[in-house]
Amino acid sequence: MIATQYKITLPSDYDMNIIKDRVKKNGHKTDGFQDLKFKLYLITEKGINRNRQNSYCPLYLWKGSSGLNKFLFNGFYDNILNSFGWQRVNVGIPLIDTTSSHIKQSKYLYQITGRIQPQESLLNLKDKIAEELPVMENTHYLVTYNPDKWEYDAFYFLTDLDILNEMNGIIYKILHIS
């Protein structure tokens, strides 16, 4: 599996209803897309949930590279290029995946980013990361890592925000899940 995300930062006075309408009209187009386990249409809005900026940040989890390649190179990603310009696509390799079909009920995604420090062995790294993560009862999550940056991202699927004890990550609103 492969996770991808691009983060489009928008001006602080950007009308986020433009993104919301875009997703309402087009979000269904990735429902059932080849090799796609899920796509989350995510936004942050300046001043809401401690977010400092407006952004559009879709997150994808691909079952394999064929669907990702089709999306990027067969014209589907051109909609992003034409609307928002050239974007860097962040890539992560799933390390822990507790997601299920229940994520469709989620309204928010909470993202925490951590560093993987230089060490003599990566043996049991998965367990070490799992120990560092906050425990949230009855919550599905996905942890990805990028060995190019030696970082990991933990994504928690939430139905409400009351479960969050700390706010040191990014809270995205989920507009649609494919």
C-alpha positions in Angstrom: 0.0 0.0 0.0 1.0 3.6 -0.6 -0.4 6.8 1.1 -0.3 10.1 -0.8 -1.3 13.6 0.2 -0.9 17.0 -1.3 -1.4 20.1 0.8 -2.6 23.2 -1.0 -2.3 26.3 1.2 -5.0 28.9 0.3 -5.1 32.6 1.1 -6.5 33.5 4.5 -9.4 35.3 2.9 -10.2 32.4 0.5 -13.8 31.5 0.3 -13.7 27.9 1.5 -17.2 27.4 0.1 -15.5 27.1 -3.3 -13.7 24.0 -2.1 -16.8 22.6 -0.4 -18.8 23.1 -3.6 -16.1 21.5 -5.7 -16.1 18.4 -3.5 -19.9 18.2 -3.5 -19.9 18.3 -7.3 -16.8 16.1 -7.9 -16.1 14.0 -4.8 -18.0 11.0 -6.1 -15.7 10.7 -9.1 -13.1 8.9 -7.1 -15.6 6.5 -5.5 -14.4 3.0 -6.5 -11.3 4.3 -8.3 -8.8 1.6 -9.2 -6.7 0.4 -6.3 -8.0 3.1 -4.0 -8.7 1.9 -0.4 -10.0 5.4 0.4 -9.6 9.1 -0.4 -10.4 11.7 2.2 -11.3 15.2 0.9 -9.8 17.3 3.8 -9.8 21.0 4.5 -8.6 23.3 7.3 -10.2 26.7 7.8 -8.3 29.5 9.4 -9.6 30.2 13.0 -11.4 26.9 13.2 -10.0 24.1 15.4 -6.9 26.2 16.0 -5.9 26.1 12.3 -3.9 29.0 11.2 -4.6 28.7 7.5 -7.1 27.7 4.9 -6.0 24.5 3.0 -7.2 21.7 0.9 -5.3 18.5 1.7 -6.7 15.3 0.2 -5.3 12.0 1.7 -5.3 8.8 -0.4 -4.5 5.2 0.6 -3.7 3.1 -2.4 -3.8 -0.7 -2.5 -1.1 -0.6 -5.1 0.9 1.7 -7.5 -1.3 1.0 -10.6 -4.2 3.1 -9.4 -1.8 5.9 -8.2 -0.1 5.9 -11.5 -3.4 6.1 -13.3 -4.5 8.9 -11.2 -1.3 11.0 -11.6 -0.5 10.3 -15.3 -3.9 9.6 -17.0 -5.3 13.1 -16.6 -7.1 12.9 -13.3 -4.5 14.8 -11.3 -4.6 17.5 -14.1 -7.7 18.9 -12.4 -5.5 19.8 -9.4 -2.7 21.2 -11.7 -5.1 23.3 -13.6 -6.9 24.7 -10.5 -4.0 25.1 -8.1 -0.8 24.7 -10.0 2.1 22.3 -9.4 1.9 20.5 -6.1 4.3 18.3 -4.2 2.7 14.9 -3.5 3.9 13.6 -0.1 4.3 9.8 -0.1 4.0 7.5 3.0 4.3 3.8 3.4 1.7 2.4 5.8 3.2 1.0 9.0 0.0 0.5 11.1 -3.5 0.4 9.6 -6.5 -0.2 11.8 -8.9 1.4 9.4 -12.1 -0.4 8.3 -15.4 0.6 6.6 -16.4 2.4 9.8 -14.1 5.3 8.8 -17.0 6.4 6.5 -18.7 7.8 9.6 -15.8 10.0 10.5 -16.2 13.8 10.3 -12.6 14.8 11.2 -9.1 13.6 10.7 -6.5 14.4 13.3 -2.8 14.3 12.1 0.3 14.0 14.3 3.7 14.1 12.7 6.8 12.7 14.4 10.5 12.2 13.7 12.3 8.9 13.4 15.6 9.6 15.1 18.9 8.0 13.9 19.4 4.7 15.8 21.5 1.6 15.6 18.5 -0.6 14.7 15.0 -0.2 13.3 14.0 -3.5 14.9 10.7 -3.0 16.8 10.3 0.6 15.4 6.6 -0.1 14.8 6.1 -0.9 18.5 8.1 2.1 19.6 6.0 4.4 17.4 2.8 2.8 18.7 3.9 3.4 22.3 4.5 7.1 21.5 1.0 7.7 20.0 -1.9 8.9 22.1 -4.4 6.2 22.9 -8.0 7.1 21.8 -10.7 4.6 22.6 -12.7 3.1 19.7 -10.8 5.1 17.1 -9.4 3.9 13.9 -6.0 5.2 12.8 -3.4 4.9 10.1 0.4 5.4 10.6 2.6 6.0 7.6 6.3 6.6 7.4 8.7 8.2 4.9 12.3 6.9 5.0 13.4 9.8 2.7 12.5 12.3 5.5 12.5 9.8 8.4 9.2 11.1 9.6 5.9 9.4 10.4 2.3 10.6 10.4 -0.5 9.2 12.5 -4.0 9.9 11.2 -6.9 9.4 13.6 -10.4 9.1 12.2 -12.8 10.9 14.5 -16.6 11.4 14.7 -16.3 14.3 17.2 -13.5 16.3 18.7 -14.3 15.7 22.4 -11.9 12.7 22.4 -8.9 15.0 21.8 -7.1 15.7 25.1 -4.2 17.6 23.4 -4.1 19.8 20.3 -0.6 19.5 19.0 -1.6 18.2 15.6 -3.7 19.3 12.7 -7.5 18.8 12.7 -9.0 18.4 9.2 -12.7 18.5 8.4 -13.6 15.6 6.2 -15.9 16.7 3.3 -16.2 13.4 1.6 -14.7 9.9 1.7 -14.3 7.8 -1.4 
